[in-house]
């Protein structure tokens, strides 16, 4: 059975995302647009392969979603579904339970509202079950702008089946490991917005996880884009988050210096055109490409201006981590704590709105649950 209790335990099984291939974009008529998308696709997979090679050198088993080269397989409501790039945004292994936060249960509930209560309770929707629906029902579901799409669900089918063979899966939650930090008996949850009701969220998570001590940190977005507890005693963090005195007492916190968008003038050139949502280096003045992304792929890209991904670190074990680039202050801290950094430059993280932690999801780590703060019991 798979389990994750601490995210610095030795990584054994990991999902790595996947983008569409260069051939996928053959339908784009404009060569100025098509060539950029082909380059992004090629370089993204090259970087995935570098990461996979590194993880496999540590004995990590890799699971990946699948994709088709035919864009028509992913058309829904007139747009192309985004590729399965960032598995961490949609799931989390907490203990030995795998939480899926795609809107399967929302779809079931709305189906009940449309057709009565004949749909089964808590259905783990699979592509095979969806394909049994009559075509007119599929179209009616699409007309309600559901967030499920046939191609994207099918991409994860074999990964989900692999996990189902060993573990319980809970569908329809809002839990994912981009906002959840698993440290033994303690679970730390980030907020979506700085104005969220922290007390209400803490009560909600305490009710969901009664066997854990639950904490809420006001990160104002994905926690893994704000801080990373690398190992017991060390946290890498941005400068603009609350103190960790209460949540991680006596741990060293290394705040990253100079991590502002003012250090990236190329990004600022594009900011007024796309509202700071994405950036492809070298294409700041390619208005044709910008218009294409904003018109047809706006749901692919996130809002990268609110997150600097240098803290988006994947921990392999207590002594090995994967980072996107070099930072002297951080690497000096790694040396003090006996941690070896491995650099894998995920070049298009500013387009995909996802760093090394986002594009992976740890399914199994060797180890049992520890209690790092027994005084809280």
LOKE-944116 format. One line per 3 residues: number of its first residue (from 1); their letters; for each residue x, y, z of C-alpha. Coordinates in nm, 2 decimals. Layout:
REM LOKE-944116
NUM = a = X Y Z | ...
//
This chain:
REM LOKE-944116
1 = xxx = 0.00 0.00 0.00 | 0.12 0.35 -0.09 | 0.15 0.62 0.17
4 = xxx = 0.30 0.97 0.24 | 0.35 1.09 0.60 | 0.64 1.33 0.56
7 = xxx = 0.74 1.49 0.23 | 1.10 1.45 0.31 | 1.08 1.07 0.35
10 = xxx = 1.25 0.88 0.06 | 1.05 0.92 -0.26 | 0.95 0.59 -0.41
13 = xxx = 0.66 0.65 -0.65 | 0.59 0.98 -0.82 | 0.35 1.12 -1.08
16 = xxx = 0.52 1.34 -1.34 | 0.30 1.55 -1.56 | 0.29 1.56 -1.94
19 = xxx = 0.23 1.83 -2.21 | 0.11 1.79 -2.56 | 0.37 1.69 -2.82
22 = xxx = 0.50 1.93 -3.10 | 0.29 1.74 -3.35 | -0.03 1.83 -3.15
25 = xxx = 0.00 2.19 -3.28 | 0.00 2.11 -3.65 | -0.35 2.25 -3.68
28 = xxx = -0.23 2.61 -3.61 | -0.20 2.79 -3.95 | 0.02 3.07 -3.84
31 = xxx = 0.39 2.97 -3.85 | 0.48 3.24 -3.59 | 0.24 3.09 -3.34
34 = xxx = 0.29 2.72 -3.43 | 0.67 2.73 -3.41 | 0.65 2.88 -3.06
37 = xxx = 0.41 2.62 -2.93 | 0.62 2.34 -3.09 | 0.93 2.48 -2.92
40 = xxx = 0.75 2.50 -2.59 | 0.63 2.14 -2.63 | 0.97 2.01 -2.72
43 = xxx = 1.16 2.19 -2.45 | 0.90 2.10 -2.19 | 0.93 1.73 -2.26
46 = xxx = 1.31 1.76 -2.26 | 1.30 1.91 -1.91 | 1.05 1.64 -1.80
49 = xxx = 1.30 1.38 -1.92 | 1.58 1.54 -1.73 | 1.38 1.53 -1.41
52 = xxx = 1.26 1.17 -1.47 | 1.62 1.06 -1.53 | 1.73 1.22 -1.20
55 = xxx = 1.44 1.07 -1.01 | 1.50 0.72 -1.15 | 1.86 0.74 -1.05
58 = xxx = 1.73 0.75 -0.69 | 1.51 0.44 -0.76 | 1.19 0.64 -0.80
61 = xxx = 0.91 0.47 -1.00 | 0.75 0.72 -1.24 | 0.38 0.73 -1.33
64 = xxx = 0.27 0.96 -1.62 | -0.06 1.06 -1.78 | -0.11 0.99 -2.15
67 = xxx = -0.21 1.24 -2.42 | -0.32 1.22 -2.79 | -0.16 1.41 -3.07
70 = xxx = -0.51 1.50 -3.21 | -0.63 1.83 -3.07 | -0.99 1.72 -3.15
73 = xxx = -0.97 1.47 -2.87 | -0.96 1.77 -2.63 | -1.21 2.01 -2.77
76 = xxx = -1.48 2.11 -2.52 | -1.70 2.42 -2.53 | -1.50 2.55 -2.83
79 = xxx = -1.16 2.54 -2.66 | -0.88 2.29 -2.61 | -0.85 2.14 -2.27
82 = xxx = -0.52 2.21 -2.10 | -0.27 1.93 -2.09 | -0.22 1.73 -1.77
85 = xxx = 0.09 1.93 -1.67 | 0.05 1.98 -1.29 | -0.07 1.67 -1.12
88 = xxx = -0.01 1.81 -0.77 | -0.28 2.07 -0.83 | -0.54 1.79 -0.84
91 = xxx = -0.45 1.53 -0.58 | -0.27 1.45 -0.26 | -0.17 1.13 -0.08
94 = xxx = -0.22 1.19 0.29 | -0.14 0.89 0.50 | -0.26 0.60 0.28
97 = xxx = -0.56 0.78 0.13 | -0.54 0.94 -0.22 | -0.75 1.26 -0.25
100 = xxx = -0.87 1.37 -0.59 | -1.01 1.72 -0.62 | -1.14 1.72 -0.98
103 = xxx = -1.51 1.80 -0.99 | -1.65 1.45 -1.03 | -1.90 1.48 -0.75
106 = xxx = -2.00 1.83 -0.86 | -2.08 1.68 -1.20 | -2.29 1.40 -1.03
109 = xxx = -2.48 1.66 -0.82 | -2.57 1.87 -1.12 | -2.67 1.56 -1.32
112 = xxx = -2.91 1.48 -1.03 | -3.05 1.83 -1.05 | -3.11 1.78 -1.42
115 = xxx = -3.24 1.43 -1.43 | -3.34 1.34 -1.08 | -3.15 1.11 -0.84
118 = xxx = -3.10 0.81 -1.06 | -2.72 0.86 -1.09 | -2.53 0.64 -0.84
121 = xxx = -2.39 0.80 -0.52 | -2.02 0.89 -0.51 | -1.95 0.77 -0.86
124 = xxx = -1.58 0.74 -0.95 | -1.63 0.86 -1.30 | -1.42 0.68 -1.56
127 = xxx = -1.39 0.74 -1.93 | -1.57 0.41 -1.99 | -1.87 0.51 -1.78
130 = xxx = -1.89 0.85 -1.94 | -1.87 0.70 -2.29 | -2.19 0.50 -2.21
133 = xxx = -2.39 0.82 -2.19 | -2.59 0.90 -2.50 | -2.44 1.17 -2.72
136 = xxx = -2.73 1.41 -2.65 | -2.66 1.39 -2.28 | -2.29 1.45 -2.33
139 = xxx = -2.37 1.76 -2.52 | -2.62 1.87 -2.26 | -2.36 1.83 -1.99
142 = xxx = -2.12 2.04 -2.19 | -2.38 2.31 -2.23 | -2.37 2.35 -1.85
145 = xxx = -2.00 2.43 -1.87 | -1.89 2.14 -1.66 | -1.52 2.12 -1.58
148 = xxx = -1.49 1.76 -1.68 | -1.38 1.68 -2.03 | -1.34 1.34 -2.19
151 = xxx = -0.98 1.37 -2.32 | -0.84 1.50 -1.99 | -1.01 1.24 -1.78
154 = xxx = -0.88 0.97 -2.01 | -0.53 1.10 -1.97 | -0.53 1.00 -1.60
157 = xxx = -0.71 0.67 -1.64 | -0.42 0.43 -1.61 | -0.26 0.63 -1.33
160 = xxx = -0.58 0.63 -1.12 | -0.62 0.26 -1.19 | -0.27 0.19 -1.07
163 = xxx = -0.33 0.37 -0.74 | -0.68 0.21 -0.70 | -0.52 -0.13 -0.71
166 = xxx = -0.35 -0.05 -0.37 | -0.52 0.24 -0.21 | -0.85 0.41 -0.13
169 = xxx = -0.93 0.71 -0.34 | -1.16 0.99 -0.22 | -1.31 1.20 -0.50
172 = xxx = -1.46 1.54 -0.51 | -1.25 1.70 -0.23 | -1.07 2.03 -0.25
175 = xxx = -0.75 1.88 -0.11 | -0.43 1.89 -0.31 | -0.06 1.88 -0.22
178 = xxx = 0.01 2.22 -0.37 | -0.17 2.37 -0.08 | -0.11 2.09 0.18
181 = xxx = 0.21 2.03 0.37 | 0.23 1.69 0.53 | 0.46 1.67 0.83
184 = xxx = 0.38 1.36 1.04 | 0.09 1.43 1.28 | 0.07 1.79 1.16
187 = xxx = -0.10 1.90 0.84 | -0.05 2.26 0.71 | -0.29 2.41 0.47
190 = xxx = -0.24 2.73 0.27 | -0.52 2.98 0.19 | -0.64 3.07 -0.15
193 = xxx = -0.66 3.44 -0.07 | -0.52 3.66 0.20 | -0.88 3.75 0.31
196 = xxx = -0.98 3.39 0.37 | -1.13 3.31 0.71 | -0.84 3.12 0.87
199 = xxx = -1.04 3.01 1.18 | -1.32 2.86 0.96 | -1.07 2.68 0.74
202 = xxx = -0.89 2.54 1.04 | -1.22 2.40 1.17 | -1.31 2.26 0.83
205 = xxx = -0.98 2.07 0.80 | -0.99 1.95 1.16 | -1.33 1.80 1.09
208 = xxx = -1.19 1.63 0.77 | -0.87 1.50 0.94 | -0.96 1.43 1.31
211 = xxx = -0.65 1.22 1.36 | -0.42 1.51 1.27 | -0.33 1.85 1.41
214 = xxx = -0.44 2.09 1.14 | -0.29 2.44 1.08 | -0.37 2.71 0.83
217 = xxx = -0.10 2.94 0.70 | -0.22 3.26 0.52 | -0.02 3.21 0.20
220 = xxx = -0.27 3.38 -0.03 | -0.22 3.11 -0.29 | -0.06 2.78 -0.34
223 = xxx = 0.16 2.71 -0.04 | 0.43 2.54 -0.25 | 0.48 2.87 -0.44
226 = xxx = 0.54 3.04 -0.10 | 0.74 2.82 0.12 | 0.91 2.48 0.14
229 = xxx = 1.00 2.29 0.46 | 1.30 2.11 0.32 | 1.37 1.89 0.62
232 = xxx = 1.32 1.90 1.00 | 1.47 2.24 1.10 | 1.49 2.42 0.77
235 = xxx = 1.23 2.62 0.57 | 1.29 2.81 0.24 | 1.04 3.10 0.22
238 = xxx = 0.95 3.42 0.03 | 0.98 3.74 0.23 | 0.62 3.83 0.23
241 = xxx = 0.46 3.56 0.43 | 0.37 3.55 0.81 | 0.61 3.45 1.07
244 = xxx = 0.66 3.08 1.13 | 0.72 3.12 1.51 | 0.40 2.94 1.60
247 = xxx = 0.38 2.68 1.32 | 0.75 2.58 1.31 | 0.91 2.70 1.63
250 = xxx = 1.29 2.71 1.64 | 1.32 2.61 1.27 | 1.57 2.81 1.05
253 = xxx = 1.38 3.01 0.79 | 1.58 3.13 0.49 | 1.40 3.42 0.32
256 = xxx = 1.49 3.46 -0.05 | 1.64 3.79 -0.13 | 1.55 3.99 -0.45
259 = xxx = 1.28 3.76 -0.56 | 1.07 4.03 -0.73 | 0.94 4.07 -1.09
262 = xxx = 1.14 4.39 -1.12 | 1.44 4.16 -1.17 | 1.28 4.02 -1.49
265 = xxx = 1.25 4.32 -1.73 | 1.14 4.09 -2.02 | 0.84 3.98 -1.81
268 = xxx = 0.75 4.35 -1.74 | 0.75 4.42 -2.12 | 0.47 4.16 -2.16
271 = xxx = 0.28 4.24 -1.83 | 0.05 4.50 -1.97 | -0.05 4.28 -2.26
274 = xxx = -0.14 3.97 -2.07 | -0.21 4.10 -1.72 | 0.09 3.92 -1.58
277 = xxx = -0.05 3.57 -1.64 | 0.23 3.41 -1.84 | 0.56 3.46 -2.00
280 = xxx = 0.76 3.28 -2.28 | 1.12 3.42 -2.30 | 1.20 3.57 -2.63
283 = xxx = 0.83 3.61 -2.74 | 0.75 3.93 -2.56 | 0.71 4.12 -2.89
286 = xxx = 0.53 3.84 -3.08 | 0.19 4.00 -3.07 | 0.04 3.73 -3.29
289 = xxx = 0.15 3.46 -3.04 | 0.02 3.67 -2.75 | -0.32 3.72 -2.91
292 = xxx = -0.34 3.34 -2.98 | -0.27 3.25 -2.62 | -0.51 3.51 -2.48
295 = xxx = -0.79 3.41 -2.72 | -0.76 3.03 -2.73 | -0.54 2.91 -2.44
298 = xxx = -0.62 3.16 -2.17 | -0.75 2.87 -1.95 | -0.41 2.70 -1.98
301 = xxx = -0.20 2.97 -1.82 | -0.23 3.08 -1.46 | -0.13 3.40 -1.28
304 = xxx = 0.25 3.37 -1.24 | 0.29 3.72 -1.12 | 0.17 3.62 -0.77
307 = xxx = 0.42 3.33 -0.74 | 0.79 3.30 -0.77 | 0.88 2.94 -0.83
310 = xxx = 1.22 2.93 -0.69 | 1.07 2.80 -0.37 | 0.88 2.53 -0.57
313 = xxx = 1.12 2.26 -0.46 | 1.08 1.88 -0.49 | 1.23 1.70 -0.20
316 = xxx = 1.36 1.35 -0.29 | 1.47 1.27 0.07 | 1.63 1.45 0.37
319 = xxx = 1.96 1.50 0.19 | 1.85 1.55 -0.17 | 1.63 1.81 -0.33
322 = xxx = 1.55 1.93 -0.69 | 1.56 2.30 -0.75 | 1.51 2.51 -1.07
325 = xxx = 1.82 2.73 -1.03 | 2.10 2.85 -0.81 | 2.07 3.08 -0.52
328 = xxx = 2.37 3.14 -0.30 | 2.18 3.21 0.03 | 1.97 2.90 -0.02
331 = xxx = 2.26 2.67 -0.12 | 2.46 2.79 0.18 | 2.17 2.68 0.40
334 = xxx = 2.15 2.35 0.22 | 2.52 2.30 0.29 | 2.47 2.38 0.66
337 = xxx = 2.20 2.12 0.68 | 2.37 1.85 0.48 | 2.13 1.88 0.18
340 = xxx = 2.25 1.83 -0.18 | 2.06 2.04 -0.44 | 2.01 1.90 -0.79
343 = xxx = 1.93 2.16 -1.06 | 1.67 2.09 -1.33 | 1.57 2.40 -1.51
346 = xxx = 1.20 2.38 -1.60 | 1.23 2.64 -1.87 | 0.87 2.72 -1.94
349 = xxx = 0.74 2.73 -1.58 | 0.63 3.09 -1.64 | 0.40 2.98 -1.93
352 = xxx = 0.26 2.67 -1.76 | 0.24 2.84 -1.42 | 0.40 2.55 -1.25
355 = xxx = 0.74 2.47 -1.10 | 0.91 2.14 -1.02 | 0.69 2.07 -0.72
358 = xxx = 0.37 2.15 -0.92 | 0.46 1.92 -1.21 | 0.50 1.62 -0.98
361 = xxx = 0.29 1.45 -0.72 | 0.44 1.21 -0.46 | 0.23 0.89 -0.44
364 = xxx = 0.45 0.69 -0.21 | 0.74 0.77 0.03 | 0.91 0.51 0.25
367 = xxx = 0.85 0.58 0.62 | 0.60 0.58 0.90 | 0.42 0.87 1.06
370 = xxx = 0.64 1.08 1.30 | 0.55 1.34 1.56 | 0.78 1.64 1.53
373 = xxx = 0.59 1.85 1.78 | 0.49 1.61 2.06 | 0.43 1.90 2.30
376 = xx = 0.11 1.98 2.10 | -0.06 1.65 2.18
//
